[in-house]
Amino acid sequence: MATLTVGIHEAKVHFSEYAHRVEQGDSIVVTRHGKPALRMVPMPQASESEAEVMAKRNAAMDRWLESRKSLAHVKVDIKALIEDGRR
């Protein structure tokens, strides 16, 4: 894992190349007028527990969507519900 320092113009011109290097684990310090302005670093990998949580959320959403399908045939008379509420 290497750290590379480049000027902001260089980073702009070769952004795709530097993005690829960062994805491979390198970090890049981008300078403006010779002073560090920002650092490009790889995104942290999702831990297994985060992936499990997301899988559970997706499964719950799928179950909810399936339950909504069973209600598609139910007809609701809004006016009747309003009248019932006024009584």
C-alpha positions in Angstrom: 0.0 0.0 0.0 1.7 3.2 -1.2 1.0 6.8 -0.6 1.3 9.0 -3.7 1.2 12.9 -3.7 -0.1 14.7 -6.8 -1.2 18.2 -7.7 -4.9 18.9 -8.2 -4.6 19.4 -11.9 -2.7 16.1 -12.3 -5.4 14.4 -10.2 -8.1 15.8 -12.4 -6.4 14.8 -15.6 -5.7 11.3 -14.5 -8.6 10.8 -12.1 -9.7 7.3 -13.4 -6.1 6.0 -13.1 -5.8 7.3 -9.5 -9.3 6.0 -8.6 -8.2 2.6 -9.8 -5.0 2.7 -7.7 -7.0 3.8 -4.6 -9.4 0.8 -5.2 -6.3 -1.4 -5.2 -5.4 -0.1 -1.7 -3.1 2.9 -2.4 -3.8 6.3 -0.8 -3.3 9.6 -2.7 -2.7 13.0 -1.2 -3.9 15.8 -3.6 -2.2 19.1 -3.2 -3.2 22.6 -4.1 -0.3 25.1 -4.6 1.9 22.5 -2.9 -0.2 22.2 0.3 -2.2 19.0 1.0 -5.9 19.6 0.1 -7.4 16.2 0.3 -6.7 12.5 0.6 -8.1 9.8 -1.6 -8.4 6.5 0.4 -10.2 3.2 -0.2 -13.7 2.8 1.2 -13.8 0.5 4.1 -15.2 -3.0 3.3 -18.5 -3.8 4.9 -18.1 -6.1 7.7 -19.9 -9.5 7.6 -22.4 -8.3 10.3 -23.3 -5.3 8.2 -23.9 -7.6 5.2 -26.1 -9.8 7.3 -28.1 -6.9 8.5 -28.7 -5.7 5.0 -29.7 -9.2 3.9 -32.2 -9.3 6.8 -33.6 -5.9 5.8 -34.0 -7.0 2.2 -35.8 -10.2 3.3 -38.1 -8.3 5.5 -38.9 -5.9 2.7 -39.6 -8.8 0.3 -42.0 -10.3 2.9 -43.8 -7.0 3.3 -44.2 -6.6 -0.4 -45.6 -10.1 -0.7 -48.1 -9.4 2.1 -49.3 -6.3 0.2 -50.1 -8.4 -2.9 -52.7 -10.3 -0.9 -54.5 -7.0 -0.2 -54.7 -6.0 -3.8 -58.2 -7.4 -4.3 -59.7 -5.7 -1.2 -62.0 -2.9 -2.1 -62.4 0.0 0.4 -65.4 2.3 0.4 -63.8 5.5 1.6 -67.2 7.3 2.0 -68.5 4.5 4.1 -65.4 4.6 6.4 -65.9 8.4 6.8 -69.5 8.0 7.7 -68.7 5.3 10.2 -66.2 7.6 11.8 -68.8 10.3 12.2 -71.2 8.1 14.1 
